[in-house]
Amino acid sequence: MTRKYFGTDGIRAKANSFPMTSEIAMKVGMAAGKVFTTGSHRHRVVIGKDTRLSGYMLESALIAGFTSVGMDVFQLGPMPTPAVAMLTRSLRADIGVMISASHNVFSDNGIKLFGPDGYKLSDETELKIEKLMDGDISTMLAGSEKLGRTKRIESARERYIEFAKRTLPRHQSFEGMRVVIDCANGAAYKVAPEALWELGAEVVQIGVSPDGFNINRDCGSTHTGLLSEKVREVRADIGIALDGDADRMLIVDEKGREIDGDQIMAVVAESWLDSERLTGGGVVATVMSNLGLERYLDSLDLKLARTPVGDRYVVEHMRQHGFNVGGEQSGHIVLSDFTTTGDGLVSALQVMAEVARKGQKVSEVCNRFERVPQMLKNVRYKNGEPLRQKLVREAISAGEEKLGKSGRLVIRPSGTEPVIRVMAEGDDQQLVNSVVGEICDVLGAGA
């Protein structure tokens, strides 16, 4: 069944346009509240957000929806997505909501929903919510004496910081380590620097002055140039780049060079293998992860299980097959011993702990394998389904034939914007570039 509102990661669109309007947000609150109202106890929802201007509007609409069906609301204010997932469980809430469009520009926004276990909702549950949203709203309304109340949780920041610190051994200290943290002017602009400081690091902060418009603007995990410059300028040991809702993270080494999620997963997997903490016999990643990671894990007698793109698919596979390390090349790292979703701060702490344990530079610790030449291009389209066009299918088949068994070709539509992503990798960089270019030319001509 085709979904009307939900995509691969909740509901996401340009703010104040369908479906990211206050009307739809209120209906989400009403429908989700109704789905998760079971039993006679007072039901609770936890709501967090990032720093986008539209967050105020959407938060108010969601609160109106939830309270109208009799659900009490706990407001967290600006908080990372993983903090919302954690606090949903900690506060014994029935549902958690994060208002964010992650790494997108400020004009976009989104609504992510978590169940009482802190995990993102299943497709089946999202379809139930959609059905109620398009039904008779009046049947969902609570009696006037049963309306919900709203309360702001003042201790939310401290709760999350303490949780993040407890993912490390009690004696762990980063004293003597200079860290530059780029919070992308987003949800972690307070909690991430505070956590690092409490762990003893010397912290240099950038991207911590949100104004409603500058989230992810030339900063954060999608634009690491500013972080690289600052790391070199202050001679830092490590740079950490979060995205707007802090569920993803990339590292910059002491030389200012970016380290992606594949290398980070390799670092954590090998560290946990050495300490006999790794479960599942390997790592779960998506089809976009580099072939070099797969070859490296194979050298450790570990497997790389691949899923479709999207951290929800990674998490689903991890839960089904007993893995505790997974993630995406983009920096979504899921460590299920601690979290139910990607957590940029917790992942960064694991890398820093390994750097401290080994007493080596970040460039040495986080360079576990040689990347296989890979190229990724995005082709924007206006309407239709470009991948169904005959010329496009023929170009894809030709590309697969050229790469043969020594390479991979992954072509997929984005789940959050009208873009076709074309990725190829193989040992021959020139051939990879040629294959991607030819497919993009055909896609562009038909767009």
C-alpha positions in Angstrom: 0.0 0.0 0.0 1.4 3.4 -1.0 1.9 5.8 1.9 0.6 9.3 1.5 2.5 11.1 4.3 5.4 9.0 5.6 8.6 8.5 3.7 11.7 6.5 4.5 12.4 8.6 7.7 9.1 10.0 8.9 7.3 12.9 7.3 9.5 15.5 5.6 8.9 18.4 3.3 9.3 22.1 2.9 7.9 23.8 6.0 4.4 25.3 5.6 3.7 23.3 2.5 2.0 19.9 2.2 2.5 17.7 4.1 4.6 19.8 6.5 1.8 22.1 7.6 0.4 22.9 11.0 -2.9 21.2 10.0 -1.1 17.9 9.1 1.1 18.1 12.2 -2.0 18.4 14.4 -3.6 15.4 12.7 -0.4 13.4 13.2 -0.6 14.2 16.9 -4.2 13.2 17.1 -3.8 10.0 15.1 -0.5 8.9 16.6 -1.9 9.7 20.1 -5.0 7.6 19.3 -2.9 4.6 18.1 -0.7 4.6 21.2 -3.5 5.2 23.7 -4.0 1.8 25.2 -5.3 1.1 28.7 -6.6 3.5 31.3 -3.4 5.1 32.5 -2.4 8.7 31.7 -0.6 8.5 28.4 2.5 10.5 27.6 4.3 11.8 24.6 7.8 13.2 24.5 8.5 16.0 21.9 11.9 17.3 21.0 13.0 19.5 18.1 16.0 21.0 16.4 16.6 24.7 15.9 14.6 25.5 12.7 12.3 28.4 12.7 9.3 26.2 11.7 9.9 24.0 14.8 7.8 26.4 16.9 4.8 26.1 14.6 5.0 22.4 14.2 5.5 21.8 17.9 2.5 23.8 18.9 0.4 22.0 16.3 1.5 18.6 17.5 0.8 19.6 21.1 -2.7 20.6 20.2 -3.2 17.3 18.5 -1.9 15.1 21.3 -3.6 16.9 24.1 -6.9 16.9 22.2 -7.0 13.1 22.3 -6.1 13.1 26.0 -2.4 12.6 25.9 0.0 14.5 28.2 3.0 16.2 26.5 6.5 16.4 27.8 8.4 19.1 25.9 12.2 18.8 25.7 13.1 21.8 23.6 16.1 21.6 21.2 17.5 18.0 21.7 19.2 15.5 19.5 17.1 12.8 17.9 18.8 10.0 19.9 18.0 11.9 23.1 14.3 11.9 22.2 14.5 8.1 21.6 16.3 7.6 24.9 14.0 9.9 26.9 10.9 8.3 25.5 12.0 5.1 27.3 13.4 6.8 30.4 10.3 8.9 31.0 8.1 5.8 30.4 6.3 7.6 27.5 4.0 5.9 25.1 5.4 7.7 22.0 8.3 10.0 21.1 8.4 12.7 18.5 11.4 14.5 16.9 10.7 17.6 14.8 13.6 17.8 12.4 14.7 17.5 8.8 18.1 16.2 9.8 20.8 17.4 7.5 18.5 19.4 5.2 18.4 23.2 4.9 16.4 25.3 7.4 13.3 25.7 5.1 12.6 21.9 5.3 11.3 20.2 8.4 10.1 16.8 9.4 8.3 14.7 12.0 9.9 11.4 13.2 8.0 9.1 15.5 9.3 6.6 18.1 7.5 3.9 19.9 7.7 3.3 23.7 10.7 1.1 23.1 12.6 4.0 21.5 12.6 2.5 18.0 11.2 4.1 14.9 7.8 3.0 14.0 7.1 0.1 11.6 5.5 0.6 8.2 2.4 -1.1 9.5 2.0 1.4 12.4 2.7 4.4 10.1 -0.1 3.1 7.8 -2.5 2.9 10.8 -1.7 6.5 11.7 -2.2 7.7 8.1 -5.6 6.0 7.9 -6.7 7.8 11.1 -5.4 11.1 9.8 -7.7 10.9 6.7 -10.7 9.7 8.8 -13.3 11.5 10.9 -11.3 13.6 13.3 -14.2 14.2 15.6 -14.3 10.6 16.7 -10.8 10.9 18.2 -11.5 13.8 20.5 -11.3 13.3 24.2 -13.9 14.6 26.6 -13.3 18.0 28.0 -12.4 16.5 31.4 -9.8 14.2 29.8 -7.8 16.7 27.8 -4.0 16.3 28.1 -1.6 18.6 29.9 1.8 20.0 28.8 5.0 20.1 30.9 8.5 21.2 30.0 11.2 18.7 31.2 13.9 21.1 32.5 16.3 18.2 33.2 16.3 16.8 29.7 19.8 18.1 28.8 21.4 16.8 31.9 19.7 13.4 31.5 21.1 13.0 28.0 24.6 14.1 28.9 24.8 11.6 31.7 23.5 8.9 29.5 26.1 9.6 26.9 28.9 9.7 29.5 27.8 6.3 30.9 28.4 4.6 27.5 32.1 4.9 28.5 34.0 3.2 31.3 33.8 5.1 34.6 37.5 6.0 34.6 37.5 7.3 31.0 38.9 10.8 30.7 39.8 12.9 27.6 42.1 15.2 29.6 44.8 16.5 27.4 42.8 16.0 24.2 41.8 19.1 22.2 38.5 18.7 20.4 36.8 20.9 17.9 33.0 20.2 17.8 30.8 21.5 15.0 27.1 21.2 16.1 25.8 22.5 12.7 23.8 25.2 14.6 21.4 22.4 15.4 19.9 20.3 18.1 23.1 19.3 19.9 24.5 22.9 20.2 24.4 22.7 24.0 24.6 19.1 25.0 27.5 17.9 22.9 30.1 20.5 24.0 29.0 20.1 27.6 29.4 16.4 27.5 32.9 16.6 26.0 33.9 19.2 28.6 32.6 17.1 31.5 34.8 14.2 30.2 37.9 16.4 30.5 38.5 17.4 26.9 39.6 20.9 25.9 36.6 21.9 23.7 36.6 24.4 20.8 33.0 25.0 19.7 31.7 26.0 16.3 28.2 25.9 14.9 26.6 26.7 18.3 24.8 29.9 17.5 21.5 28.9 16.0 19.2 31.6 14.7 16.4 29.5 13.1 17.9 29.9 9.7 21.5 28.7 9.8 21.1 25.1 10.7 23.4 23.0 8.5 24.4 26.1 6.5 28.1 25.6 5.4 28.7 23.6 8.6 28.1 20.2 10.2 28.6 16.8 8.8 27.5 17.8 5.3 30.0 20.7 5.1 33.2 19.8 7.0 35.4 22.4 5.4 35.0 24.9 8.3 35.7 22.2 10.8 38.8 21.1 9.0 40.1 24.7 9.0 39.4 25.2 12.7 41.2 21.9 13.6 44.3 23.0 11.7 44.1 26.5 13.1 43.9 25.5 16.8 46.0 22.3 16.3 43.3 20.1 17.6 43.7 16.3 18.1 40.3 15.6 16.5 37.3 17.3 14.9 33.7 16.1 15.3 30.9 17.1 12.9 27.3 16.5 13.8 24.3 17.1 11.6 21.2 19.2 12.4 19.6 16.6 14.7 22.9 15.0 15.8 22.0 11.4 14.8 24.9 11.3 12.4 28.6 12.2 12.8 31.8 12.4 10.8 35.4 12.8 12.1 38.1 15.1 11.0 41.7 14.0 11.9 44.5 16.2 13.2 45.5 17.1 9.6 42.0 18.3 8.8 41.1 15.3 6.6 37.5 13.9 6.7 36.9 10.4 8.0 33.5 8.9 6.9 31.1 6.5 8.6 32.7 3.4 6.9 36.0 4.0 8.6 34.3 4.8 11.9 32.4 1.5 11.8 35.6 -0.3 11.1 37.3 1.3 14.1 34.4 0.5 16.5 34.0 -3.1 15.1 37.7 -3.9 15.5 37.8 -2.4 19.0 34.8 -4.3 20.1 36.1 -7.5 18.5 39.3 -7.1 20.5 37.3 -6.6 23.7 35.0 -9.5 22.9 32.0 -7.2 22.8 31.1 -7.5 19.1 28.0 -9.6 18.3 26.5 -10.9 15.1 29.9 -11.7 13.6 30.3 -8.5 11.8 28.7 -5.1 10.9 25.5 -4.0 9.2 25.8 -1.3 6.6 23.9 -0.2 3.5 24.5 -0.8 -0.2 26.3 2.6 -0.3 29.2 1.5 2.0 32.6 1.2 0.3 33.8 -2.1 -1.0 37.0 -1.4 1.0 35.1 -1.8 4.3 33.8 -5.2 3.2 37.3 -6.4 2.2 38.7 -5.1 5.5 36.1 -6.8 7.6 36.7 -10.0 5.7 40.4 -9.8 6.6 39.2 -9.9 10.3 36.9 -12.9 9.5 33.9 -10.6 9.9 31.0 -10.2 7.5 29.4 -7.1 6.2 25.6 -7.4 5.9 24.1 -4.9 3.5 20.7 -3.3 3.6 18.8 -0.7 1.6 19.7 2.9 2.4 18.2 4.3 5.6 19.1 3.8 9.2 15.8 2.2 9.9 16.7 -0.7 7.6 20.1 -1.0 9.3 18.5 -1.2 12.7 15.9 -3.7 11.6 18.6 -6.1 10.3 20.6 -5.6 13.5 17.6 -6.5 15.7 16.7 -9.5 13.6 20.2 -11.0 13.4 21.9 -10.0 16.6 24.4 -7.4 15.5 25.4 -4.5 17.8 27.4 -2.3 15.3 25.9 -0.9 12.2 25.5 2.3 10.2 25.8 4.3 7.1 28.7 5.8 5.2 27.1 9.2 5.8 27.8 8.9 9.5 24.7 7.3 11.0 26.3 4.9 13.4 24.1 2.6 15.4 25.6 1.0 18.5 22.7 -1.0 19.8 24.3 -1.8 23.2 23.5 1.8 24.0 21.0 3.3 21.5 18.0 2.5 19.3 19.0 4.9 16.6 22.0 6.7 15.2 23.7 8.8 17.9 26.5 11.2 16.7 27.8 12.1 20.2 27.9 8.5 21.5 29.6 7.3 18.3 32.2 10.1 18.6 32.9 9.2 22.2 33.6 5.6 21.2 36.2 6.8 18.6 37.8 9.1 21.1 38.1 6.4 23.6 39.9 4.2 21.1 42.2 7.0 20.2 43.0 7.5 23.9 43.4 3.8 24.5 45.9 3.4 21.7 47.8 6.6 22.4 48.0 7.2 18.7 46.9 10.1 16.4 43.4 10.0 14.9 44.9 9.7 11.4 46.5 6.4 12.5 43.6 5.0 14.4 40.9 5.9 11.9 42.6 4.8 8.7 41.7 1.1 8.8 41.4 0.4 5.1 42.1 1.8 1.6 38.9 3.0 0.0 38.0 1.4 -3.3 37.5 4.2 -5.9 33.9 5.4 -5.6 31.8 8.1 -7.2 28.4 9.4 -6.3 26.4 11.9 -8.2 22.9 13.2 -7.7 20.5 14.0 -10.6 17.5 16.2 -9.8 14.2 15.6 -11.6 10.9 17.4 -11.6 8.3 14.6 -11.9 7.7 11.1 -13.1 9.8 8.0 -12.5 13.0 8.4 -14.4 14.3 4.9 -13.5 11.5 3.4 -15.5 12.5 5.0 -18.8 13.9 2.6 -21.4 17.0 4.6 -22.2 17.8 4.9 -18.5 17.4 1.1 -17.9 19.7 0.4 -20.9 22.3 2.8 -19.6 22.3 1.1 -16.2 22.6 -2.4 -17.8 25.6 -1.1 -19.9 27.2 0.3 -16.8 26.8 -3.0 -14.9 28.4 -4.9 -17.7 31.4 -2.5 -17.9 32.1 -2.8 -14.1 31.7 -6.6 -14.1 32.5 -8.5 -11.0 35.2 -6.2 -9.8 32.8 -3.3 -9.1 29.3 -2.3 -7.9 26.6 0.0 -9.3 23.9 1.3 -7.0 21.2 3.6 -8.3 18.3 4.7 -6.2 15.8 7.5 -5.7 16.3 9.6 -2.6 13.7 9.1 0.1 13.7 12.7 1.1 14.0 14.8 -2.0 13.4 14.5 -5.8 16.9 13.2 -6.6 18.3 10.1 -8.2 21.5 9.0 -6.6 24.0 7.2 -8.9 26.9 5.5 -7.2 29.6 3.2 -8.8 32.8 1.8 -7.3 35.5 -0.4 -8.6 39.3 -0.7 -8.7 39.5 1.4 -11.9 38.7 5.1 -11.0 38.6 6.2 -14.6 36.1 3.4 -15.5 34.0 4.3 -12.4 33.8 8.0 -13.4 32.9 7.1 -17.0 30.0 4.8 -15.9 28.5 7.3 -13.5 28.9 10.1 -16.0 27.1 8.2 -18.8 24.2 7.2 -16.6 23.8 10.7 -15.2 23.8 12.2 -18.8 20.9 9.9 -19.8 19.0 10.7 -16.5 19.6 14.4 -17.0 18.4 14.4 -20.5 15.1 12.8 -19.4 14.6 14.9 -16.3 
